[in-house]
Amino acid sequence: MRPNILWISCEDINPDLGCYSGVYPGAEYARTPNLDRLAGDGARFDMAFAVTPVCAPSRSSIITGMYPTSIGTMHMRSRGVPPPEVRCFTEYLREAGYHCTNNAKTDYNFDAPITAWDESSNRAHWRSRPSPDTPFFAVFNILVTHESQIRVPDDVYERNMRDVPPEERHDPAKAPLPPYYPDTPLVRKDWARYSDNITAMDKQAGAILRQLEEDGLAGNTVVFFWGDHGRGLPRAKRWPYDSGLRVPLIVRWPGKVPAGSVRSDLVTLMDLSATVLSIAGVQVPKHMHARPFYTSRGTIPSRPRTVVFGHRDRMDEACDTVRSVRDSRYRYIRNLHPDRPYAQHNAYGEVTPTMQELRRLHAEEAADLGRGRIPNALTPVQRLFMAASKPDEELYDLQADPHEVRNLAGDPEHARILRRLRRELERWQRECGDLGLIPEAELIERFRPGGVWPVTDAPEVRLANGRFTASCSTPGASLAYTFDPPSPDDDRPRSPTGEPTTARRWHLYSRPIEAPVGRTVWFRACRLGYRDSSDVKVGAES
């Protein structure tokens, strides 16, 4: 029997879970009993990383198994046009007979295609599968830990905390602030609320796991829990340090993954796609950069990663280009625009109280200089993030310096390590390509000459021997069909995060289908980064 697969994902957190106490700095502050129990029943990954420290590019890498810098989805809020061989990996699962549901965020930096999911909505659930024998891949995205929820008004915060009693909330006075944040009441409040949101998320994750138990499915379901990138606070989210890239990852696979096990090898969230395909017995496409970290037998592949890569590109209106590579101990960073400050203005992030505190204290220091006084509102470490420029290169020893505040790039004793990681980064850019080095306007013109969106060709549908056969002349196109008639929702614009608006249930076309007697079928073609084709209507009323 093929295993079911469940993903529980959340937004904007580091490994700030109780099960990471002693592994990740500050994790002992957490209250996460459900996820701690999940880790005790499976494997905790201590060295898991996003490939980029912000949601849409990170999720584009997960759904495609490709580096965003290679497929043109590296900028925050963009609309990439991936190469024709690139698909959402869930199409391969659907072809293999899995029922795939997503509840409910997509946010891939391209519009989510109708071929990706059997259902993608805030009602999507494994319980919608056609029969109890149908294997499923179900995704639940928990949003309460998102950056925006740290800074909500008190009434919204209390609504978020409806299942978290006061005795389970975090004391700001005990918040384990990293040294690059000023120690003020507002910063401590942000950290406590960030941690309260994680406790609320833990309760939501626990509810999903209880549903799995109640349905009698826990014994044959592989459960993954992960966060999409680092915490939603300054110098974390949007920045390719450990605070922006290092994430929690837990896997429970009864009978395959030993309970209470720990994985210390390097993995990326991008590898989730290849791992799910491997577990499901589906061959991983050769074009994917992702590597499985479990086989279909639950064993660990013999070729672990020795380094993982990360990148920062345009973050909304803040334009920058940063590349990073990390091994088991050291992180190397190359700043391609060293003349630009770390803390460029970013309207979305500026309203976070911690960022406002950094701005306020930085302004106080400028005022002190204007009065001829030595500034002391910030510490030297805190002042680094507010500097007017940054070094060309950074190198950090994570074992000795987990907060990455002592740059060793100019230290002769670390010159050999610097050269080695510099070569690794250059090799990666050479082998995988780096579209982030192309000016974005030029890249957009390459994707959409004259600003015109390419449109997928309409499918060609033929009837032979009682079966419909469909094809499309657009390279890389996927095909879908439905028995649901067109809806006014089909013409509604997509949301900024690319969620589909149609309520029609689209089936993935992968082989000829029986022509239903007395029924109409609509076929459509789509390709990532293109507009969908027009529908082709066949059958009883065509």
QUIHU-V944567 format. One record per backbone hydrogen bond with DSSP energy under -0.5 kcal/mol. CO is the residue of the C=O (numbers start at 1). NH is the residue of the N-H. Records with the same first field share a line. If there is no record, write none. Layout:
CO = NH + NH
This chain:
4 = 222
5 = 138
6 = 224
7 = 9 + 140
8 = 226
9 = 142
10 = 228
12 = 232
14 = 16
15 = 17
17 = 20
18 = 21
20 = 23 + 24
24 = 27
26 = 29
27 = 30
32 = 36
33 = 37
34 = 38
35 = 39
36 = 40
37 = 41
38 = 42
39 = 42 + 260
42 = 260 + 261
43 = 45 + 251
44 = 46 + 263
45 = 249
47 = 267
48 = 247
49 = 269
51 = 311
53 = 238
54 = 58
55 = 59
56 = 60
57 = 61
58 = 62
59 = 63
60 = 64
61 = 65 + 66
63 = 89
65 = 289 + 290
67 = 70 + 71
68 = 72 + 73 + 74
69 = 435
76 = 316
83 = 86
88 = 91
89 = 92 + 93
90 = 94
91 = 95
92 = 96
93 = 98
94 = 97
98 = 100
99 = 101 + 137
100 = 118 + 119
101 = 139
102 = 121
103 = 141
109 = 80
110 = 108
113 = 116
119 = 102
121 = 124
125 = 128
126 = 129
131 = 134
133 = 135
135 = 99
136 = 5
137 = 101
138 = 7
139 = 103
140 = 9 + 142
141 = 143
142 = 11
143 = 146
146 = 149
147 = 150 + 151
153 = 157
154 = 158
155 = 159
156 = 160
157 = 161
159 = 162
161 = 164
163 = 165
165 = 168
166 = 169
170 = 172
171 = 174
172 = 175
175 = 177
178 = 181
182 = 184
184 = 188
185 = 189
186 = 190
187 = 191
188 = 192
189 = 193
190 = 194
191 = 195
192 = 196
193 = 197
194 = 198
195 = 199
196 = 200
197 = 201
198 = 202
199 = 203
200 = 204
201 = 205
202 = 206
203 = 207
204 = 208
205 = 209
206 = 210
207 = 211
208 = 212
209 = 213
210 = 214
211 = 215
212 = 217 + 218
213 = 216
217 = 220
218 = 221
220 = 4
221 = 223
222 = 6
223 = 252
224 = 8
225 = 250
226 = 10
229 = 13
231 = 233 + 237
233 = 236 + 237
236 = 239
237 = 236
239 = 241
241 = 244 + 245
242 = 246
243 = 231
244 = 230
245 = 50
247 = 48
248 = 227
249 = 45
250 = 225
251 = 43
252 = 223
253 = 256 + 257
256 = 258
258 = 261
261 = 44
262 = 264
263 = 46 + 47
266 = 305
267 = 49
268 = 271
269 = 272
270 = 273 + 274
271 = 275
272 = 276
273 = 277
274 = 278
275 = 279
276 = 280
277 = 282
278 = 281
285 = 288
295 = 298
299 = 295 + 301
302 = 304
305 = 266
308 = 326
310 = 324
311 = 53
312 = 322
314 = 76 + 316
315 = 318
317 = 319
318 = 315 + 320
321 = 336 + 337
322 = 312
323 = 334
324 = 310
325 = 332
326 = 308
329 = 398
330 = 327
331 = 396
332 = 325
333 = 335 + 394
334 = 323 + 336
335 = 338
337 = 340
338 = 390
341 = 344
342 = 344
346 = 349 + 350
347 = 351
349 = 352
352 = 355 + 356
353 = 357
354 = 358
355 = 359
356 = 360
357 = 361
358 = 362
359 = 363
360 = 364
361 = 365
362 = 366
363 = 367
364 = 368
365 = 369
366 = 370
367 = 371
368 = 371 + 373
369 = 372
379 = 383
380 = 384
381 = 385
382 = 386
383 = 386
384 = 387
385 = 343
387 = 342
392 = 335
394 = 333
395 = 408
396 = 331 + 398
397 = 401
401 = 404
405 = 407
408 = 411
410 = 412
411 = 414
412 = 415
414 = 418
415 = 419
416 = 420
417 = 421
418 = 422
419 = 423
420 = 424
421 = 425
422 = 426
423 = 427
424 = 428
425 = 429
426 = 430
427 = 431
428 = 432
429 = 433
434 = 437
435 = 438
439 = 443
440 = 444
441 = 445
442 = 446
443 = 447
444 = 448
448 = 451
449 = 452
451 = 453
454 = 531
459 = 461
460 = 471
462 = 464 + 469
464 = 467
466 = 515
467 = 464
468 = 513
469 = 462
471 = 460
473 = 475
474 = 477
478 = 526
479 = 509
480 = 524
481 = 507
482 = 522
487 = 490
488 = 491
489 = 492
495 = 498
497 = 107 + 108
498 = 112
499 = 495
504 = 506
507 = 481
508 = 510
509 = 479
513 = 468
514 = 516
516 = 519
519 = 540
521 = 538
522 = 482
523 = 536
524 = 480
525 = 533
526 = 478
527 = 530
531 = 456
535 = 537
536 = 523
538 = 521
539 = 542
